[in-house]
């Protein structure tokens, strides 16, 4: 399996051989799903909170005596059965993060990249650099490479000028190759990766 390597003008300048053991296997959608759920859970703020009977405002005095009134017994006006009373077992602030095995995360990334390669959504470039940090220049560079819609740009060490220029492009994300996840890959319509980034990913995913 090989992919074409192009320059900034989308002209073919070479090819990159991809390992069949890395990108030639079946697409494990279950691993992709597990990794996406894991990342979504880690991004949850978890600041939801409800007031129980200890936190809701109101007196703790017994409204009336226990017996002899003909009414139901009650201990305080903050009990959950009354209007404006406390909530029983309501949501409280919590951390939704949980550990995901490294092999599962790498397997999910391998499957996501394999799917994008089969869909023809990956563009491999020899280098991604800008002479000046201009958003217009970054947009023109990506347009020349055929990137449309949500675009994920991968590089081992992203160019500083390109980083600054791409910040103003709402559909473009610039991610270092060592921090990309399966969610990043599946969320993008087009992936623009440098040759160094693809070689680095192939080396890591083969282990």
C-alpha positions in Angstrom: 0.0 0.0 0.0 1.4 3.4 -1.0 0.2 7.0 -0.9 1.3 9.9 -3.0 3.3 12.7 -1.6 2.6 16.1 -2.9 4.1 19.5 -2.4 2.3 22.8 -1.4 1.1 23.2 -5.0 -0.5 19.7 -4.9 2.1 18.3 -7.3 3.3 14.8 -6.9 6.9 14.6 -5.7 7.1 11.0 -4.4 5.3 8.2 -2.7 5.2 6.7 0.8 5.0 3.0 1.5 2.5 2.1 4.2 2.8 -1.0 6.4 0.1 -3.5 5.6 0.2 -4.8 9.2 -0.8 -1.3 10.3 -3.2 0.0 7.7 -4.2 -3.1 6.0 -6.3 -4.8 8.6 -10.0 -4.7 9.4 -11.5 -1.5 10.7 -12.4 -2.0 14.4 -15.4 0.3 14.8 -15.9 -0.9 18.3 -12.4 0.5 19.3 -13.2 3.8 17.6 -16.5 4.0 19.5 -14.8 3.2 22.8 -12.1 5.8 22.3 -14.6 8.5 21.2 -16.8 7.9 24.3 -13.7 8.0 26.5 -12.6 11.3 25.2 -16.1 12.8 25.3 -16.5 11.7 28.9 -13.1 13.3 29.8 -14.3 16.6 28.3 -17.4 16.8 30.5 -17.3 19.5 33.1 -19.4 17.6 35.6 -20.5 20.7 37.5 -24.1 19.7 37.7 -25.5 19.8 41.3 -28.9 19.6 43.1 -29.7 20.6 46.7 -30.6 17.9 49.1 -32.5 18.4 52.3 -29.4 19.6 54.1 -28.7 22.3 51.5 -32.1 23.7 50.6 -33.2 26.8 52.5 -35.8 26.6 55.2 -36.3 25.9 58.9 -35.4 22.6 60.5 -38.2 23.0 63.1 -40.9 20.5 63.2 -44.0 22.2 61.8 -46.5 20.5 64.2 -46.5 17.9 66.8 -46.3 14.3 65.9 -49.7 13.1 67.0 -53.1 14.5 67.7 -53.6 16.9 64.8 -55.1 14.5 62.2 -52.5 15.5 59.7 -49.6 13.4 58.3 -46.5 13.4 60.4 -43.7 15.5 59.1 -40.3 16.4 60.5 -39.4 19.6 58.6 -40.5 21.7 55.7 -37.3 20.7 53.8 -38.2 17.1 53.4 -38.3 15.8 49.8 -42.0 15.1 49.8 -42.9 18.8 50.1 -42.8 21.5 47.4 -39.4 23.3 47.4 -38.0 20.4 49.5 -34.6 18.8 48.9 -33.9 16.4 46.0 -33.2 12.8 46.8 -30.2 11.2 45.1 -29.9 14.1 42.7 -26.8 14.6 40.5 -23.7 16.0 42.2 -20.4 17.3 40.9 -18.2 14.4 39.7 -15.4 13.6 37.4 -16.4 11.5 34.4 -12.9 10.6 33.3 -11.9 6.9 33.4 -8.7 5.1 32.2 -8.6 3.6 28.7 -5.9 1.0 27.9 -3.2 2.3 25.7 -3.5 -0.7 23.3 -7.2 0.2 22.8 -6.4 3.9 22.1 -3.7 2.9 19.6 -6.0 0.3 18.0 -8.8 2.9 17.6 -6.4 5.4 16.0 -5.1 2.7 13.7 -8.6 1.8 12.7 -9.6 5.5 12.2 -6.6 6.2 10.0 -7.2 3.0 8.0 -10.8 4.1 7.3 -9.8 7.5 6.2 -7.1 6.1 3.9 -9.6 3.8 2.3 -11.9 6.7 1.8 -9.2 8.7 0.0 -9.5 11.5 2.6 -5.8 11.7 3.5 -3.4 14.1 1.8 0.3 13.5 2.5 2.5 16.6 2.0 6.3 16.8 2.0 6.3 19.8 4.3 3.8 22.4 5.6 5.3 25.8 6.1 4.3 29.4 5.6 6.5 32.4 5.0 4.3 34.6 7.1 1.5 34.0 9.6 -1.4 35.1 7.4 -4.8 33.4 7.6 -5.3 34.1 3.9 -2.1 32.2 3.1 -3.1 29.3 5.2 -6.5 29.1 3.6 -4.9 29.2 0.1 -2.4 26.5 1.1 -5.2 24.1 2.3 -7.4 24.9 -0.7 -4.6 24.0 -3.1 -4.3 20.7 -1.4 -8.0 20.0 -1.9 -8.9 20.3 1.8 -12.6 21.1 2.2 -14.9 21.2 5.2 -13.5 20.1 8.5 -9.7 19.6 8.1 -7.2 18.0 10.4 -3.6 19.0 9.9 -0.9 16.7 11.3 2.7 17.4 11.7 5.5 16.2 14.1 6.4 19.8 15.0 3.8 22.2 13.5 5.2 25.3 11.9 4.7 28.3 14.2 3.5 30.6 11.4 1.0 28.0 10.2 -0.3 27.5 13.8 -0.9 31.2 14.2 -2.5 31.5 10.7 -4.8 28.5 11.1 -6.3 29.7 14.4 -8.7 32.0 12.6 -10.0 29.1 10.3 -13.0 27.6 12.1 -12.9 24.3 10.3 -9.2 23.7 10.6 -7.4 21.9 13.5 -3.7 21.7 13.8 -2.6 18.8 16.0 0.9 17.4 16.7 1.2 13.8 15.5 1.9 12.5 19.0 -1.3 13.9 20.4 -3.9 13.0 17.7 -6.7 10.7 18.7 -9.3 8.6 16.8 -11.9 11.2 17.6 -9.9 13.9 15.9 -9.5 11.7 12.8 -13.2 10.7 12.6 -14.4 14.2 13.2 -12.5 15.5 10.1 -13.6 15.3 6.5 -10.1 15.8 5.2 -6.7 15.0 6.8 -3.6 16.8 5.7 -0.5 15.2 7.1 3.2 15.7 6.5 5.4 12.8 5.5 7.2 13.0 8.8 3.9 12.8 10.7 2.7 9.7 8.8 6.1 8.0 9.3 5.9 8.8 13.0 2.4 7.5 13.3 3.2 4.3 11.4 6.2 3.7 13.7 4.1 4.2 16.8 1.1 2.2 15.7 3.2 -0.7 14.6 4.4 -1.3 18.1 
